[in-house]
Amino acid sequence: MGTTVSNGVVVNQAAVTQQVNELKSTVGELRKAAANVSPWGTGVDAGRAYADRGHRIAAGFDRISGWLNRWTTATDYTAGAIGTATIELVGVDNANAQDQKKLATQLSG
């Protein structure tokens, strides 16, 4: 189910991998959302009497698209960092445990 590392901490790599994959799926959905918001235009089609409002709405959609793109990047980096940290934690801890076993064998032998 999980891998026990130093100080009794248990890391469930399968669960972490599932969460990382779900975050990466979220990244794809956020990219789609940003792309869907972007093409709303500049607002000039709002009509002469409403041009200012049209431009403000278009500017708002541009900001939303920018936020979604930044959120996408942050989520992608978070997923990568969690995945890497988990692999490194388990790998480094296992390597340290093996080194300690070798050292204990050498000292007792």
C-alpha positions as CSV (number, residue, x, y, z in Angstrom):
1,M,0.0,0.0,0.0
2,G,2.7,2.5,1.0
3,T,6.4,2.8,1.5
4,T,7.6,3.5,5.0
5,V,10.4,6.0,5.0
6,S,12.4,7.7,7.8
7,N,10.7,8.3,11.1
8,G,7.8,6.0,10.3
9,V,6.3,8.3,7.6
10,V,4.4,6.2,5.0
11,V,4.3,7.4,1.4
12,N,1.6,5.9,-0.7
13,Q,3.2,6.4,-4.1
14,A,0.1,5.1,-6.0
15,A,-2.2,7.6,-4.3
16,V,0.3,10.4,-4.9
17,T,0.7,9.4,-8.6
18,Q,-3.1,9.4,-8.9
19,Q,-3.3,13.0,-7.5
20,V,-0.5,14.2,-9.7
21,N,-2.3,12.8,-12.7
22,E,-5.5,14.5,-11.6
23,L,-3.7,17.8,-11.3
24,K,-2.3,17.3,-14.8
25,S,-5.8,16.6,-16.1
26,T,-6.9,19.9,-14.5
27,V,-4.1,21.6,-16.3
28,G,-5.6,20.5,-19.6
29,E,-9.0,21.7,-18.6
30,L,-7.6,25.1,-17.6
31,R,-5.9,25.4,-20.9
32,K,-9.1,24.7,-22.7
33,A,-10.9,27.3,-20.5
34,A,-8.3,30.0,-21.2
35,A,-8.5,29.3,-25.0
36,N,-12.3,29.4,-24.9
37,V,-12.3,32.8,-23.1
38,S,-9.7,34.4,-25.4
39,P,-11.5,34.7,-28.7
40,W,-14.4,36.8,-27.4
41,G,-13.1,39.8,-29.4
42,T,-12.1,43.3,-28.7
43,G,-15.6,44.6,-27.9
44,V,-15.9,46.8,-31.0
45,D,-19.0,44.9,-32.1
46,A,-20.9,46.2,-29.0
47,G,-22.3,49.1,-31.0
48,R,-21.3,52.8,-31.2
49,A,-23.3,53.6,-28.0
50,Y,-21.8,50.8,-26.1
51,A,-18.2,50.7,-27.4
52,D,-16.7,51.7,-24.0
53,R,-18.6,48.9,-22.3
54,G,-17.6,46.4,-25.0
55,H,-14.0,47.3,-24.6
56,R,-14.2,46.9,-20.8
57,I,-15.9,43.5,-21.1
58,A,-13.2,42.4,-23.6
59,A,-10.5,43.6,-21.3
60,G,-12.1,41.6,-18.5
61,F,-12.1,38.5,-20.6
62,D,-8.4,39.1,-21.4
63,R,-7.6,39.3,-17.7
64,I,-9.6,36.1,-17.0
65,S,-7.7,34.3,-19.8
66,G,-4.4,35.6,-18.3
67,W,-5.4,34.4,-14.8
68,L,-6.4,31.0,-16.2
69,N,-3.0,30.7,-18.0
70,R,-1.1,31.6,-14.8
71,W,-3.2,29.1,-12.8
72,T,-2.5,26.5,-15.5
73,T,1.3,27.1,-15.1
74,A,1.1,27.0,-11.3
75,T,-0.9,23.8,-11.3
76,D,1.4,22.1,-13.8
77,Y,4.5,23.1,-11.7
78,T,2.8,21.9,-8.5
79,A,2.0,18.5,-10.0
80,G,5.6,18.1,-11.2
81,A,7.0,19.2,-7.9
82,I,4.8,16.8,-5.9
83,G,5.7,13.9,-8.2
84,T,9.4,14.6,-8.2
85,A,9.5,15.2,-4.4
86,T,7.7,11.9,-3.8
87,I,10.0,9.9,-6.0
88,E,13.1,11.6,-4.5
89,L,11.9,11.1,-0.9
90,V,11.3,7.4,-1.4
91,G,14.4,6.9,-3.5
92,V,16.8,8.8,-1.3
93,D,15.4,7.2,1.8
94,N,15.8,3.7,0.4
95,A,19.3,4.5,-0.7
96,N,20.2,5.8,2.7
97,A,18.7,2.7,4.3
98,Q,20.7,0.4,2.0
99,D,23.9,2.4,2.9
100,Q,23.2,2.0,6.6
101,K,22.6,-1.7,6.2
102,K,26.0,-2.0,4.4
103,L,27.7,0.0,7.1
104,A,26.1,-2.1,9.9
105,T,27.2,-5.3,8.1
106,Q,30.8,-3.9,7.8
107,L,31.0,-2.9,11.4
108,S,29.6,-6.2,12.7
109,G,31.7,-8.3,10.4
